[in-house]
Amino acid sequence: MIFSDLPFTLFKGLAVLSTVAAIFLLTLVAASRPDNWATRAFTRYCARLERHLYRMFIWMPGHRIALGQGVAVFVICSLKLFFPLPLIVFIALLAAALLGPELYIQRALRRRSRAIEEQVDGFVLALANALKSRPSVADAVASVQAVLTDPIRQEVELAVKQMRVGSTVDQALLAMAGKVGSRRLDAAVTAILVGRQVGGNVPEILETTAASMREMSRLEGVVRTKTAEGKAQIWVLAAFPFVLLIGFSWASPGYFDPLSETTVGYVCTVIGFAFWAASVISAWKILRVDI
């Protein structure tokens, strides 16, 4: 009788406190045994975040982001206890807290790589002009920093610093290309190194390479323009079944109950989802034209 008179919010508060205590105890156990699987997984995750951030010259410890994700998960779970959040909203918020930061960082990396690809032909052309007055590739690379803009200027500046502390030209340029992960920059570095090793008119080789890259950029722009409409149609067709599902469920509650309450309904749902996923993946692969 005594417990039945307590407000329901008090039980929710006790549940939250119990959750906090459990997380605290698990943290203590993980800290006391640094070789357990949870600590190793946390360390690997933080290291992966730091590698992605360092590639963008963002010097932030990965554990800050991981701890922020833990706090966000705790807040979302607390909101679910105290407020009647719909299950779909709760799952969406939880997925955003767990996957959002890393997906955002990877998207920023791809955008940075595309920005560097757009600047590679200018870098190669500037290097070709610098080599006409300087026979040394290292001196030419150091001299073009002033005419470059971010983000490729940061990569060239790092390569120059590596050469000043003892790395060879080949090592510095290869490290720059491997760090960025751009096929166009790989081609430019290959042209520089091959022209340097085999001799010949290196500035002319680089000018030809820059012209080829500009033509490739033009062709890629044409392809993106031609496939943009198809990609938009993919997103519309991919979202259309879910829009119909929400609309019918709102207009006629219980309309799709046979799909979730019977064995035949489960089988039909799984088959339909499999065909939907296969069609979206197939259409996306068709439109991913690689030049």
C-alpha positions in Angstrom: 0.0 0.0 0.0 2.8 2.3 0.8 4.4 1.8 -2.6 1.1 2.2 -4.4 0.7 5.7 -3.0 4.0 6.9 -4.4 3.8 9.0 -7.6 4.7 7.3 -10.8 7.3 9.9 -11.5 9.2 8.8 -8.4 9.5 5.3 -9.8 10.8 6.8 -13.0 13.3 8.8 -11.0 14.5 5.6 -9.2 14.8 3.8 -12.6 17.0 6.6 -13.9 19.1 6.6 -10.8 19.5 2.8 -11.0 20.6 3.2 -14.6 23.2 5.8 -13.7 24.5 3.6 -10.9 24.7 0.6 -13.2 26.6 2.7 -15.8 28.9 4.0 -13.1 29.7 0.5 -11.8 30.3 -0.8 -15.3 32.7 2.1 -15.9 34.6 1.2 -12.7 34.8 -2.4 -13.7 36.1 -1.5 -17.2 38.7 0.9 -15.7 39.9 -1.7 -13.3 40.5 -4.2 -16.1 41.9 -2.3 -19.1 42.3 -5.5 -21.1 38.6 -6.3 -21.3 36.6 -6.3 -24.6 34.7 -3.1 -23.7 37.8 -1.1 -23.1 39.4 -2.4 -26.3 36.4 -1.6 -28.4 36.2 1.9 -26.9 39.9 2.5 -27.6 39.5 1.3 -31.2 36.5 3.5 -31.7 38.3 6.6 -30.3 41.3 5.8 -32.4 39.2 5.5 -35.6 37.6 8.9 -34.9 40.9 10.5 -34.3 42.3 9.2 -37.6 39.4 10.6 -39.5 39.7 14.0 -37.7 43.4 14.2 -38.1 43.0 13.7 -41.9 41.0 17.0 -41.8 43.6 18.7 -39.5 41.1 18.7 -36.6 43.1 18.0 -33.4 40.3 16.8 -31.2 40.6 13.7 -28.9 38.3 10.9 -30.0 37.2 10.2 -26.4 35.4 13.5 -26.2 33.1 12.6 -29.0 32.6 9.1 -27.6 31.7 10.5 -24.1 29.4 13.0 -25.7 27.6 10.2 -27.5 27.3 8.3 -24.1 25.7 11.4 -22.5 23.3 11.8 -25.5 22.2 8.2 -25.2 21.6 8.6 -21.5 19.6 11.8 -22.1 17.5 10.1 -24.8 16.8 7.1 -22.5 15.8 9.5 -19.7 13.4 11.3 -22.0 11.9 8.0 -23.0 11.3 7.2 -19.3 9.8 10.6 -18.4 7.9 11.5 -21.6 5.8 9.3 -23.9 8.1 9.3 -26.9 6.9 7.2 -29.8 9.0 4.1 -30.4 10.0 5.3 -33.9 11.2 8.7 -32.6 13.1 7.0 -29.7 14.9 4.6 -32.1 15.7 7.4 -34.5 17.2 9.6 -31.8 19.1 6.7 -30.4 20.5 5.8 -33.9 21.4 9.5 -34.5 23.3 9.6 -31.2 25.2 6.3 -31.9 25.9 6.6 -35.6 25.5 10.3 -36.3 29.0 11.6 -35.4 31.0 9.1 -37.3 28.7 9.3 -40.4 29.0 13.1 -40.2 32.8 12.9 -40.0 32.9 10.5 -43.0 30.7 12.8 -45.0 33.0 15.7 -44.2 36.0 13.6 -45.3 34.3 12.8 -48.6 33.5 16.5 -49.2 37.1 17.5 -48.4 38.4 14.8 -50.8 36.1 16.2 -53.5 37.3 19.7 -52.8 40.9 18.6 -53.1 40.1 16.8 -56.4 38.8 20.1 -57.8 42.1 21.8 -56.9 44.5 19.1 -58.1 44.8 20.4 -61.7 45.6 23.9 -60.4 48.3 22.4 -58.1 49.8 20.4 -60.9 49.8 23.5 -63.3 51.4 25.7 -60.6 54.0 23.0 -60.0 54.8 22.8 -63.7 55.3 26.6 -63.8 57.5 26.5 -60.7 59.7 23.7 -62.2 60.5 26.0 -65.2 62.5 28.2 -62.9 63.6 25.6 -60.3 65.1 22.3 -61.2 64.3 20.7 -57.8 60.9 19.2 -57.3 61.2 19.8 -53.5 61.8 23.5 -54.0 59.0 23.8 -56.5 56.5 22.1 -54.2 57.6 24.5 -51.4 57.2 27.5 -53.6 53.6 26.7 -54.7 52.2 26.9 -51.2 51.6 30.6 -51.5 49.3 30.3 -54.5 47.2 27.4 -53.2 44.1 27.5 -51.0 42.7 25.2 -48.4 42.3 22.3 -48.2 45.1 21.3 -50.7 47.4 23.9 -49.2 47.3 22.1 -45.9 48.3 18.8 -47.5 51.1 20.4 -49.5 52.3 22.3 -46.4 52.4 19.1 -44.4 54.4 17.4 -47.2 56.9 20.3 -47.2 57.3 20.0 -43.4 58.0 16.3 -43.8 60.7 16.9 -46.4 62.3 19.5 -44.1 62.5 17.0 -41.2 64.2 14.3 -43.3 61.6 12.6 -45.6 62.4 12.3 -49.3 60.3 13.9 -52.0 58.9 10.5 -53.0 58.0 9.6 -49.4 56.3 13.0 -48.7 54.2 13.0 -51.8 53.2 9.4 -51.5 52.2 10.0 -47.9 50.1 13.0 -49.0 48.4 11.0 -51.7 47.7 8.1 -49.3 46.3 10.4 -46.6 43.9 12.1 -48.9 42.7 9.0 -50.7 41.9 10.7 -54.0 42.4 8.9 -57.3 43.0 12.2 -59.1 45.7 13.2 -56.6 47.2 9.7 -56.9 47.5 10.3 -60.7 49.1 13.7 -60.2 51.7 12.3 -57.7 52.4 9.4 -60.0 53.0 11.8 -62.9 55.4 13.9 -60.7 57.4 10.9 -59.5 57.6 9.1 -62.8 58.6 12.3 -64.6 61.2 13.0 -61.9 62.7 9.5 -62.1 62.8 8.9 -65.8 63.8 12.4 -66.7 62.4 14.4 -69.7 60.5 17.6 -69.9 58.7 17.4 -66.5 56.9 20.7 -66.8 55.4 19.7 -70.1 54.3 16.3 -68.7 52.6 18.0 -65.8 50.9 20.5 -68.1 49.5 17.6 -70.1 48.4 15.9 -66.9 46.6 19.1 -65.7 44.8 19.4 -69.1 43.7 15.7 -68.8 42.4 16.3 -65.3 40.4 19.3 -66.4 38.8 17.2 -69.2 38.0 14.5 -66.7 36.4 17.1 -64.4 34.3 18.3 -67.3 33.1 14.7 -68.2 32.4 14.0 -64.5 30.2 17.1 -64.4 28.3 16.0 -67.4 27.7 12.6 -65.9 26.6 14.0 -62.6 24.1 16.3 -64.4 22.7 13.4 -66.4 22.3 11.1 -63.4 21.0 13.7 -60.9 17.4 13.2 -62.0 17.7 9.4 -61.7 19.2 9.7 -58.2 16.3 11.9 -57.1 13.8 9.4 -58.5 15.6 6.6 -56.5 15.1 8.5 -53.3 11.4 9.2 -54.1 10.7 5.6 -55.0 12.6 4.4 -51.9 10.6 6.6 -49.5 7.2 6.1 -51.3 6.3 2.7 -49.6 6.9 4.2 -46.1 4.8 7.2 -47.0 2.0 4.9 -48.1 2.4 2.9 -44.9 2.2 6.0 -42.7 -0.7 7.4 -44.7 -2.8 4.2 -44.6 -2.1 3.6 -40.9 -3.2 7.2 -40.1 -6.3 7.0 -42.3 -7.3 3.5 -41.3 -5.8 2.2 -38.1 -5.2 -1.5 -38.1 -5.1 -1.7 -41.9 -1.7 -3.4 -41.9 -2.3 -5.6 -38.8 -2.5 -8.8 -40.9 1.1 -8.2 -41.9 2.4 -8.0 -38.3 0.1 -10.5 -36.6 0.2 -13.6 -38.8 2.9 -15.9 -40.1 1.9 -15.3 -43.7 2.0 -11.6 -43.1 5.6 -11.8 -41.7 6.7 -13.8 -44.7 5.1 -11.3 -47.1 6.7 -8.4 -45.2 10.2 -9.9 -45.4 9.9 -10.8 -49.1 8.6 -7.3 -49.9 11.4 -5.6 -47.9 14.0 -7.8 -49.6 12.7 -6.9 -53.1 12.5 -3.2 -52.1 16.1 -3.3 -50.8 17.3 -5.2 -53.9 15.7 -2.7 -56.3 17.1 0.3 -54.5 20.6 -1.1 -54.4 20.4 -2.2 -58.1 19.2 1.2 -59.3 21.9 2.9 -57.2 24.7 0.8 -58.7 23.4 1.4 -62.2 23.6 5.2 -61.7 27.0 5.1 -60.1 28.9 5.7 -63.3 32.7 5.5 -62.9 34.7 7.4 -65.4 
